[in-house]
């Protein structure tokens, strides 16, 4: 079972998501929280595999939660941002703070469960539409001076893998798409992160967006 915590300040939203996920055989909601402080406490108590996180909440919001998790140990669970706020700056801030995926609340159950499974499997979920929004937001900010040289150190295969990472593919899906062993893909991802000096897959995608290789 994939253990999930739902963080949202609206009770009906939390209950709705729980009811929908109860329809699945492999996903279980093990906890809920209505603000950032409660979210950290619930994560500590339940050790979920994935956190569904709203961004706009009273007191401590979703960005605060992401930054707090980033400062913790490396075993912090992956976070899927689930929000009604379709805002370029929020998307970018959430990704910079460590979110592994971003969906709007009008998403279908099928797409939501797929996203949860991708994150639980170690992947990211950045759909093409969200990638476009990130690209526009990144271009409005000054890129890091060392992004381009880092990108240029990537091999052609590593760039292929990075493009699929940006589209939300898990290692298993990348292996299937490129006809590679999953272990080979893991090696490519590790080398890619090392070359880019990226702390995780999302940060690697942001660096690629800076260098305009995901157009």
C-alpha positions as CSV (number, residue, x, y, z in Angstrom):
1,X,0.0,0.0,0.0
2,X,1.1,3.6,-0.7
3,X,0.6,5.6,2.4
4,X,-0.6,9.2,1.8
5,X,-1.2,12.3,3.9
6,X,-3.6,15.0,2.7
7,X,-2.8,18.5,3.8
8,X,-5.5,21.1,3.0
9,X,-7.2,23.7,5.2
10,X,-10.7,22.8,3.8
11,X,-12.3,19.9,5.6
12,X,-14.5,19.0,2.6
13,X,-11.5,18.9,0.3
14,X,-9.7,16.5,2.6
15,X,-12.7,14.3,3.0
16,X,-13.3,14.3,-0.8
17,X,-9.8,13.3,-1.6
18,X,-9.9,10.6,1.1
19,X,-13.2,9.2,-0.3
20,X,-11.8,9.1,-3.8
21,X,-8.6,7.4,-2.8
22,X,-10.5,4.9,-0.8
23,X,-11.7,3.6,-4.2
24,X,-8.2,2.4,-5.1
25,X,-6.6,-0.9,-4.0
26,X,-3.1,0.3,-3.5
27,X,-3.4,3.8,-1.9
28,X,-4.3,4.5,1.7
29,X,-4.9,7.9,3.4
30,X,-3.2,7.5,6.7
31,X,-3.5,11.1,8.0
32,X,-4.7,14.6,7.4
33,X,-3.6,18.1,8.4
34,X,-5.1,21.6,8.0
35,X,-2.0,23.7,8.2
36,X,1.8,23.6,8.0
37,X,2.5,22.8,11.6
38,X,0.0,20.1,11.7
39,X,1.4,18.7,8.4
40,X,4.9,18.3,9.9
41,X,3.4,16.6,12.9
42,X,1.4,14.2,10.8
43,X,4.4,13.4,8.6
44,X,6.5,12.7,11.7
45,X,3.7,10.4,13.1
46,X,2.7,8.5,10.1
47,X,5.8,8.4,7.9
48,X,3.9,8.6,4.6
49,X,5.1,7.5,1.2
50,X,3.6,10.6,-0.5
51,X,2.2,14.0,0.8
52,X,-0.6,15.8,-1.0
53,X,-0.1,19.4,-0.2
54,X,-2.2,22.6,-0.7
55,X,-0.2,25.8,-1.1
56,X,-2.5,28.4,0.4
57,X,-3.3,27.8,4.0
58,X,-3.5,29.9,7.1
59,X,-0.5,30.4,9.4
60,X,2.1,28.2,7.8
61,X,1.4,27.6,4.1
62,X,2.6,24.9,1.7
63,X,5.8,26.7,0.7
64,X,6.7,26.8,4.3
65,X,6.1,23.1,4.7
66,X,8.3,22.3,1.6
67,X,11.1,24.4,2.9
68,X,10.9,22.8,6.4
69,X,11.0,19.3,4.8
70,X,14.0,20.2,2.7
71,X,15.9,21.1,5.8
72,X,15.2,17.7,7.4
73,X,16.8,14.4,6.7
74,X,17.0,13.0,3.2
75,X,14.2,10.5,4.0
76,X,11.5,13.2,3.8
77,X,8.6,11.9,1.7
78,X,8.0,13.3,-1.8
79,X,5.4,16.1,-2.0
80,X,2.7,16.4,-4.7
81,X,1.3,20.0,-4.7
82,X,-2.5,19.9,-5.2
83,X,-4.0,23.3,-5.4
84,X,-6.6,25.5,-7.1
85,X,-4.1,28.3,-7.6
86,X,-2.9,28.2,-11.2
87,X,-0.1,30.7,-10.7
88,X,3.3,30.7,-12.5
89,X,5.2,32.1,-9.5
90,X,3.6,29.7,-7.1
91,X,4.5,26.8,-9.4
92,X,8.1,27.9,-9.6
93,X,8.4,28.6,-5.8
94,X,6.9,25.2,-5.0
95,X,9.4,23.4,-7.3
96,X,12.3,25.4,-6.0
97,X,11.3,24.5,-2.5
98,X,11.3,20.8,-3.3
99,X,7.9,19.7,-4.6
100,X,8.2,16.6,-6.8
101,X,4.9,17.3,-8.7
102,X,2.2,19.8,-9.2
103,X,-1.5,19.3,-10.1
104,X,-4.6,21.4,-10.0
105,X,-7.6,20.3,-7.9
106,X,-9.7,19.8,-11.0
107,X,-7.6,16.7,-11.8
108,X,-9.3,13.4,-12.5
109,X,-9.0,10.5,-10.0
110,X,-7.0,8.5,-12.6
111,X,-4.5,11.3,-13.1
112,X,-4.2,11.9,-9.3
113,X,-3.6,8.2,-8.6
114,X,-1.0,7.9,-11.4
115,X,0.8,10.9,-9.9
116,X,0.9,9.4,-6.5
117,X,2.3,6.1,-7.8
118,X,4.9,8.0,-9.9
119,X,6.1,9.9,-6.8
120,X,6.0,6.8,-4.6
121,X,8.2,5.1,-7.2
122,X,10.8,7.9,-7.0
123,X,9.7,9.9,-10.0
124,X,8.5,13.4,-10.5
125,X,5.3,14.6,-12.2
126,X,5.8,17.8,-14.2
127,X,3.2,17.7,-17.0
128,X,4.0,19.5,-20.3
129,X,1.6,22.3,-19.4
130,X,3.3,22.8,-16.0
131,X,6.7,22.7,-17.7
132,X,5.5,25.5,-20.0
133,X,4.5,27.6,-17.0
134,X,7.8,26.9,-15.3
135,X,9.7,27.9,-18.4
136,X,7.8,31.2,-18.6
137,X,8.4,31.9,-14.9
138,X,12.1,31.0,-15.1
139,X,12.6,33.3,-18.1
140,X,11.3,36.2,-16.0
141,X,14.1,35.6,-13.5
142,X,17.8,35.9,-14.1
143,X,19.3,32.4,-14.7
144,X,22.2,31.1,-12.7
145,X,25.5,31.9,-14.4
146,X,26.8,28.3,-14.1
147,X,23.7,26.5,-15.5
148,X,24.7,26.5,-19.1
149,X,28.2,25.0,-18.6
150,X,26.7,22.3,-16.4
151,X,24.1,21.4,-19.0
152,X,26.9,21.2,-21.7
153,X,28.6,18.5,-19.6
154,X,25.7,16.2,-20.1
155,X,25.9,13.4,-22.6
156,X,23.2,13.1,-25.3
157,X,21.7,10.1,-23.4
158,X,21.6,12.1,-20.1
159,X,19.8,14.9,-21.9
160,X,17.2,12.3,-23.2
161,X,16.7,11.0,-19.7
162,X,16.4,14.6,-18.3
163,X,13.7,15.4,-20.8
164,X,11.7,12.4,-19.7
165,X,12.2,13.3,-16.1
166,X,10.8,16.7,-16.9
167,X,7.7,15.0,-18.4
168,X,7.1,13.1,-15.1
169,X,8.4,9.7,-16.1
170,X,9.6,7.3,-13.4
171,X,12.9,5.4,-13.7
172,X,10.9,2.3,-14.8
173,X,9.0,4.3,-17.4
174,X,12.2,5.9,-18.7
175,X,13.8,2.5,-19.0
176,X,10.8,1.2,-21.1
177,X,10.8,4.3,-23.3
178,X,14.5,4.2,-24.1
179,X,14.8,0.4,-24.1
180,X,17.3,0.4,-21.2
181,X,17.7,-1.5,-18.0
182,X,16.2,0.3,-15.0
183,X,19.6,0.1,-13.2
184,X,21.1,1.9,-16.2
185,X,18.6,4.7,-16.0
186,X,19.3,5.1,-12.2
187,X,23.0,5.4,-13.1
188,X,22.2,8.1,-15.7
189,X,20.0,10.0,-13.3
190,X,22.7,9.9,-10.6
191,X,25.4,11.1,-13.0
192,X,23.1,13.8,-14.3
193,X,22.4,15.1,-10.8
194,X,26.1,15.0,-10.0
195,X,27.1,16.9,-13.1
196,X,24.4,19.6,-12.6
197,X,25.1,19.9,-8.9
198,X,21.3,19.3,-8.4
199,X,20.0,18.1,-5.1
200,X,17.1,16.2,-6.7
201,X,15.3,15.6,-10.0
202,X,13.1,18.7,-9.7
203,X,16.1,20.9,-9.2
204,X,17.7,19.3,-12.3
205,X,14.7,20.1,-14.3
206,X,14.8,23.8,-13.2
207,X,18.4,24.0,-14.2
208,X,17.5,22.6,-17.6
209,X,14.7,25.1,-18.0
210,X,17.3,27.9,-17.2
211,X,19.4,26.6,-20.1
212,X,16.5,26.4,-22.5
213,X,17.0,22.7,-23.4
214,X,13.4,21.7,-22.7
215,X,11.7,24.0,-25.2
